[in-house]
Amino acid sequence: MASSRVTTSAVAVGFLLGALVPTGIATAAAPTPPPEACTAGTGPYQQELEEHLKRPVDGRQTPADCEAIRTFQSRNGVRPADGYAGLTTYRTMLVVEARAHPNAAGKCPVRTYRIACVDLTRQLMWVQTGNRVVYAPVPIRSGRDGYETRTGWFTVYWRNLDHYSDLYDNAPMPYAQFFSDGQAFHGTPGDLFSGGSHGCVNLRVADAQRLWNTLAEDDAVYVWGVKPGTERKLRPRQTKPADLVTPADVPPAPRPEGHPEGRTPPPNPGAR
């Protein structure tokens, strides 16, 4: 009987001690699994990413290069974040580099009024008033080979919040802002980093919405440069005295009167 009482008391004491000890102390934390090794090979924009990330510029992927590129991708929302220096990562790099001073080269004219600046060469755009950027640089997709986005001065002449193309199978064109005889800024839900449009300036839908809230009818638009991959379609023009005036010296023309009947811009450029 004495042995039974001792055993019962020991169990009771153990129970009380267990109740007083925090559960977290009794349970060991699960170890954090190590990150997967970065094994992506050399990408087509390897040198550009190496230079941007201040890595040794040799155009050859190393494990350290891969990790640096993967970290850049993770910080800037590039998916997949695998360390591969592909087109999407390169285009994102151009936007990141342009954030501090997108007009450092002075390609977009500086005026007292608001201008939507479209750089076809870097495939990005921003909005500025004077030297002040009022809409930070975002990636775009302009007209593909044979359907190039026109360059020069334009004016936002018509806006349609929920537009559908009457030229390309009723394709959706949210936040459409027309500026050049049917060419417009508008959102597209597809891949913005490949292919090209039929002439419109495509943006991510969220960026197109912010641009809608930034611009208004009669705002100026200035487009310059050449979209990579469309150079072979361009032909030099015969030089005339009028051509000696650069587009930046010419103010935007007044917008057309009335609604742009029959002048609907192209839709999602993915529809070929």
C-alpha positions as CSV (number, residue, x, y, z in Angstrom):
1,M,0.0,0.0,0.0
2,A,2.9,2.4,0.8
3,S,4.4,1.8,-2.7
4,S,1.1,2.6,-4.3
5,R,0.7,5.9,-2.5
6,V,4.3,6.9,-3.5
7,T,3.6,6.2,-7.1
8,T,0.3,8.2,-7.1
9,S,2.0,11.1,-5.5
10,A,4.8,11.1,-8.0
11,V,2.3,11.2,-10.9
12,A,0.4,14.1,-9.3
13,V,3.6,16.1,-8.8
14,G,4.7,15.4,-12.4
15,F,1.3,16.6,-13.7
16,L,1.5,19.8,-11.7
17,L,5.1,20.5,-12.9
18,G,4.0,19.9,-16.5
19,A,1.2,22.4,-16.1
20,L,3.6,25.0,-14.9
21,V,6.1,24.6,-17.7
22,P,5.2,26.7,-20.9
23,T,4.4,24.5,-23.9
24,G,6.9,26.4,-26.1
25,I,9.8,25.4,-23.9
26,A,8.8,21.7,-24.0
27,T,8.6,21.6,-27.8
28,A,11.7,22.2,-29.9
29,A,11.3,24.6,-32.8
30,A,11.4,23.0,-36.3
31,P,14.6,23.8,-38.1
32,T,14.3,26.2,-41.1
33,P,15.1,24.3,-44.3
34,P,18.1,25.7,-46.1
35,P,17.3,27.7,-49.3
36,E,17.5,25.7,-52.5
37,A,20.7,26.1,-54.4
38,C,20.5,28.6,-57.3
39,T,21.3,26.6,-60.4
40,A,20.0,28.8,-63.3
41,G,22.4,29.0,-66.3
42,T,23.7,32.0,-68.1
43,G,20.9,34.2,-69.4
44,P,20.7,36.4,-72.5
45,Y,21.0,39.6,-70.4
46,Q,23.7,38.2,-68.1
47,Q,26.1,41.1,-68.6
48,E,23.5,43.8,-68.1
49,L,22.4,42.2,-64.8
50,E,26.0,41.7,-63.6
51,E,26.7,45.4,-64.3
52,H,23.5,46.5,-62.5
53,L,24.2,44.4,-59.5
54,K,27.8,45.4,-59.4
55,R,29.0,41.8,-60.0
56,P,32.1,41.0,-62.1
57,V,31.0,41.6,-65.6
58,D,32.0,38.5,-67.7
59,G,28.7,37.3,-69.1
60,R,29.1,33.9,-67.3
61,Q,26.8,32.8,-64.6
62,T,28.3,31.8,-61.3
63,P,26.5,30.7,-58.1
64,A,27.1,34.1,-56.6
65,D,25.7,35.8,-59.7
66,C,22.7,33.5,-59.6
67,E,22.0,34.4,-55.9
68,A,22.3,38.1,-56.6
69,I,19.9,37.9,-59.6
70,R,17.5,35.8,-57.6
71,T,17.5,38.3,-54.7
72,F,16.9,41.2,-57.2
73,Q,13.9,39.2,-58.7
74,S,12.4,38.6,-55.3
75,R,12.7,42.2,-54.3
76,N,11.0,43.4,-57.5
77,G,8.3,40.9,-57.9
78,V,9.8,39.0,-60.9
79,R,8.4,35.5,-61.2
80,P,9.9,32.9,-61.2
81,A,12.7,34.2,-58.9
82,D,15.2,31.6,-60.2
83,G,18.3,33.7,-60.8
84,Y,18.0,33.5,-64.6
85,A,18.8,36.8,-66.4
86,G,16.0,36.6,-68.9
87,L,13.9,39.3,-70.7
88,T,11.5,39.9,-67.8
89,T,14.3,40.5,-65.4
90,Y,16.1,42.7,-67.8
91,R,13.0,44.8,-68.5
92,T,12.4,45.1,-64.7
93,M,16.0,46.2,-64.3
94,L,15.5,49.1,-66.8
95,V,12.5,50.3,-64.8
96,V,14.5,50.2,-61.6
97,E,17.4,52.1,-63.1
98,A,15.0,54.8,-64.4
99,R,13.2,55.4,-61.1
100,A,15.5,58.0,-59.7
101,H,15.8,60.1,-62.9
102,P,13.9,58.7,-65.9
103,N,14.7,61.7,-68.1
104,A,18.4,61.8,-67.4
105,A,19.2,61.7,-71.1
106,G,16.8,64.6,-71.8
107,K,14.9,62.8,-74.5
108,C,11.5,63.9,-73.2
109,P,10.9,67.6,-73.6
110,V,10.6,69.6,-70.4
111,R,7.6,71.9,-70.4
112,T,5.5,73.7,-67.8
113,Y,2.5,71.4,-68.6
114,R,2.0,67.7,-68.1
115,I,3.6,65.3,-70.6
116,A,3.2,61.5,-70.9
117,C,6.8,60.5,-71.9
118,V,7.0,57.2,-73.9
119,D,10.5,55.7,-74.4
120,L,10.2,53.0,-77.0
121,T,13.8,52.0,-76.8
122,R,13.7,51.2,-73.1
123,Q,10.0,50.1,-73.3
124,L,8.9,52.3,-70.4
125,M,6.9,55.5,-69.8
126,W,6.4,58.1,-67.1
127,V,4.6,61.4,-66.7
128,Q,6.3,64.7,-65.9
129,T,5.3,68.3,-65.3
130,G,8.4,70.4,-65.8
131,N,11.2,68.4,-64.2
132,R,8.9,66.9,-61.6
133,V,7.9,63.2,-62.2
134,V,4.2,62.8,-61.3
135,Y,3.9,59.2,-62.5
136,A,6.9,57.0,-61.9
137,P,8.4,54.9,-64.7
138,V,6.5,51.7,-65.5
139,P,7.1,49.0,-68.2
140,I,5.2,49.1,-71.4
141,R,4.7,47.0,-74.6
142,S,4.5,49.1,-77.8
143,G,3.8,48.2,-81.4
144,R,5.4,45.1,-82.9
145,D,7.3,44.9,-86.2
146,G,5.1,46.4,-88.9
147,Y,2.7,47.9,-86.4
148,E,5.1,50.3,-84.7
149,T,3.8,52.9,-82.3
150,R,4.0,56.3,-84.0
151,T,6.6,58.8,-82.6
152,G,6.3,62.5,-82.1
153,W,4.0,64.9,-80.3
154,F,0.4,63.8,-79.6
155,T,-2.6,64.7,-77.4
156,V,-4.9,62.6,-75.3
157,Y,-8.1,63.2,-77.4
158,W,-10.5,60.6,-76.0
159,R,-10.8,58.3,-72.9
160,N,-12.9,55.3,-72.3
161,L,-12.8,53.5,-68.9
162,D,-14.1,50.2,-70.1
163,H,-13.3,50.0,-73.8
164,Y,-13.5,47.0,-76.2
165,S,-11.8,46.9,-79.5
166,D,-14.1,46.9,-82.6
167,L,-11.1,46.0,-84.8
168,Y,-9.8,42.9,-82.9
169,D,-12.5,40.6,-81.8
170,N,-14.0,42.8,-79.1
171,A,-10.8,42.5,-77.1
172,P,-10.9,44.3,-73.7
173,M,-8.9,47.5,-73.4
174,P,-9.4,48.8,-69.9
175,Y,-8.6,52.4,-69.0
176,A,-8.1,53.3,-72.7
177,Q,-6.7,56.8,-73.4
178,F,-6.4,57.5,-77.2
179,F,-3.6,59.8,-78.3
180,S,-2.7,59.0,-82.0
181,D,-5.4,58.1,-84.5
182,G,-6.5,55.0,-82.7
183,Q,-3.4,54.2,-80.8
184,A,-3.9,54.4,-77.0
185,F,-2.6,53.7,-73.6
186,H,-4.5,50.8,-72.1
187,G,-4.2,47.9,-69.7
188,T,-3.6,44.3,-70.6
189,P,-3.7,41.3,-68.3
190,G,-1.3,39.3,-70.4
191,D,2.5,39.0,-70.5
192,L,3.9,42.5,-70.9
193,F,7.4,41.5,-71.6
194,S,7.2,39.6,-74.9
195,G,5.7,40.3,-78.3
196,G,4.2,43.6,-79.2
197,S,0.9,45.4,-79.8
198,H,-0.7,46.6,-83.0
199,G,0.4,50.1,-82.1
200,C,-1.1,50.7,-78.7
201,V,1.0,51.3,-75.6
202,N,0.1,48.4,-73.3
203,L,0.5,48.6,-69.5
204,R,-0.2,46.3,-66.6
205,V,-3.8,46.8,-65.6
206,A,-2.9,48.4,-62.2
207,D,-0.5,50.8,-64.0
208,A,-3.1,51.7,-66.6
209,Q,-5.6,52.5,-63.8
210,R,-3.0,54.8,-62.1
211,L,-2.3,56.5,-65.5
212,W,-6.0,57.0,-66.0
213,N,-6.1,58.9,-62.7
214,T,-3.0,60.9,-63.7
215,L,-3.8,62.1,-67.2
216,A,-6.8,64.0,-68.7
217,E,-8.1,64.9,-72.1
218,D,-5.8,67.4,-73.9
219,D,-2.7,66.3,-72.0
220,A,0.4,66.1,-74.1
221,V,2.1,62.8,-75.1
222,Y,5.6,62.6,-76.5
223,V,6.9,59.3,-78.0
224,W,10.4,58.6,-79.2
225,G,12.9,55.8,-79.8
226,V,12.7,52.4,-81.5
227,K,11.3,49.3,-80.0
228,P,14.0,46.5,-80.0
229,G,13.3,44.1,-82.8
230,T,11.5,46.6,-85.1
231,E,14.6,48.4,-86.6
232,R,14.6,46.5,-89.8
233,K,11.2,47.9,-90.9
234,L,12.5,51.5,-90.6
235,R,13.7,53.4,-93.7
236,P,15.6,56.7,-93.7
237,R,13.4,59.6,-95.0
238,Q,14.5,62.1,-97.6
239,T,15.6,65.2,-95.7
240,K,13.6,68.3,-96.3
241,P,13.9,71.7,-94.7
242,A,10.8,71.0,-92.6
243,D,12.5,67.9,-91.3
244,L,15.3,69.9,-89.8
245,V,12.9,70.9,-87.0
246,T,13.0,68.2,-84.3
247,P,9.7,66.9,-82.9
248,A,10.6,68.2,-79.5
249,D,10.4,71.7,-80.9
250,V,6.9,71.3,-82.3
251,P,3.9,71.6,-79.8
252,P,1.3,68.8,-79.8
253,A,-1.5,69.3,-82.3
254,P,-5.1,69.9,-81.0
255,R,-7.1,66.8,-80.5
256,P,-9.7,65.8,-83.1
257,E,-13.2,67.0,-82.5
258,G,-15.9,64.6,-81.4
259,H,-15.7,60.9,-80.7
260,P,-13.2,58.8,-82.6
261,E,-15.7,56.8,-84.6
262,G,-14.0,54.0,-86.5
263,R,-10.7,54.8,-85.0
264,T,-10.5,52.2,-82.2
265,P,-7.0,51.1,-81.3
266,P,-5.8,47.6,-81.2
267,P,-6.4,45.3,-78.3
268,N,-4.1,43.0,-76.3
269,P,-1.1,42.5,-78.6
270,G,-1.0,38.9,-77.8
271,A,-3.9,38.3,-80.2
272,R,-1.9,38.0,-83.5
